[in-house]
Amino acid sequence: MMENSRKARERAEAALSGPPERPAKGSAIGIIAAESLATQEKTARLKKLRMERDATEVPKVAKVKAKTTASKPRVKKSAG
């Protein structure tokens, strides 16, 4: 029985205690700035890795097909 009354008391205190603590004013700006900085750092790191990879990679030479000379259409020889 005491367990039920303790739970009821905790619920009542939670309901009557008021709104939960709010973060400091302007913290959203700080969070956005931190996310932006993290994105910029990640982009710079990935760009550096990509440039290093491209510098060590040997470019592949594409094979060029020889152009066929435009010739006259072939005419079937008639049997005769």
TASULRA-V965735 format. One record per residue. N is the residue number from 1. PSI is psi in radians with two decimals (* if undefined). BURIAL is # if it has 16 or more other C-alpha atoms within 10 Angstrom, else .. D_CENTER is the distance of its C-alpha to the mean C-alpha in whole Angstrom. Layout:
n=N psi=PSI burial=BURIAL d_center=D_CENTER
n=N psi=PSI burial=BURIAL d_center=D_CENTER
//
This chain:
n=1 psi=-0.64 burial=. d_center=54
n=2 psi=-0.58 burial=. d_center=53
n=3 psi=-0.76 burial=. d_center=49
n=4 psi=-0.71 burial=. d_center=49
n=5 psi=-0.61 burial=. d_center=51
n=6 psi=-0.75 burial=. d_center=48
n=7 psi=-0.73 burial=. d_center=45
n=8 psi=-0.72 burial=. d_center=47
n=9 psi=-0.75 burial=. d_center=47
n=10 psi=-0.72 burial=. d_center=44
n=11 psi=-0.73 burial=. d_center=42
n=12 psi=-0.75 burial=. d_center=45
n=13 psi=-0.68 burial=. d_center=44
n=14 psi=-0.68 burial=. d_center=40
n=15 psi=-0.59 burial=. d_center=41
n=16 psi=-0.12 burial=. d_center=43
n=17 psi=-0.25 burial=. d_center=42
n=18 psi=-3.06 burial=. d_center=40
n=19 psi=2.65 burial=. d_center=36
n=20 psi=2.83 burial=. d_center=34
n=21 psi=2.32 burial=. d_center=33
n=22 psi=2.57 burial=. d_center=31
n=23 psi=2.82 burial=. d_center=29
n=24 psi=2.58 burial=. d_center=30
n=25 psi=2.41 burial=. d_center=30
n=26 psi=0.02 burial=. d_center=27
n=27 psi=-0.47 burial=. d_center=25
n=28 psi=-0.69 burial=. d_center=22
n=29 psi=-0.70 burial=. d_center=22
n=30 psi=-0.71 burial=. d_center=22
n=31 psi=-0.77 burial=. d_center=19
n=32 psi=-0.74 burial=. d_center=17
n=33 psi=-0.71 burial=. d_center=18
n=34 psi=-0.73 burial=. d_center=17
n=35 psi=-0.69 burial=. d_center=13
n=36 psi=-0.77 burial=. d_center=14
n=37 psi=-0.74 burial=. d_center=15
n=38 psi=-0.70 burial=. d_center=13
n=39 psi=-0.75 burial=. d_center=10
n=40 psi=-0.73 burial=. d_center=13
n=41 psi=-0.72 burial=. d_center=14
n=42 psi=-0.74 burial=. d_center=10
n=43 psi=-0.75 burial=. d_center=10
n=44 psi=-0.72 burial=. d_center=14
n=45 psi=-0.78 burial=. d_center=14
n=46 psi=-0.64 burial=. d_center=11
n=47 psi=-0.73 burial=. d_center=14
n=48 psi=-0.79 burial=. d_center=17
n=49 psi=-0.71 burial=. d_center=16
n=50 psi=-0.72 burial=. d_center=15
n=51 psi=-0.67 burial=. d_center=19
n=52 psi=-0.74 burial=. d_center=20
n=53 psi=-0.79 burial=. d_center=20
n=54 psi=-0.53 burial=. d_center=21
n=55 psi=-0.56 burial=. d_center=24
n=56 psi=-0.31 burial=. d_center=25
n=57 psi=2.32 burial=. d_center=24
n=58 psi=2.20 burial=. d_center=27
n=59 psi=2.41 burial=. d_center=27
n=60 psi=2.39 burial=. d_center=28
n=61 psi=2.18 burial=. d_center=31
n=62 psi=2.36 burial=. d_center=31
n=63 psi=2.30 burial=. d_center=34
n=64 psi=2.21 burial=. d_center=36
n=65 psi=2.44 burial=. d_center=39
n=66 psi=2.41 burial=. d_center=42
n=67 psi=2.39 burial=. d_center=43
n=68 psi=2.49 burial=. d_center=46
n=69 psi=2.45 burial=. d_center=49
n=70 psi=2.04 burial=. d_center=50
n=71 psi=2.90 burial=. d_center=53
n=72 psi=2.58 burial=. d_center=55
n=73 psi=2.47 burial=. d_center=55
n=74 psi=2.41 burial=. d_center=57
n=75 psi=2.27 burial=. d_center=60
n=76 psi=2.36 burial=. d_center=61
n=77 psi=2.33 burial=. d_center=65
n=78 psi=2.54 burial=. d_center=67
n=79 psi=2.16 burial=. d_center=70
n=80 psi=* burial=. d_center=73
//
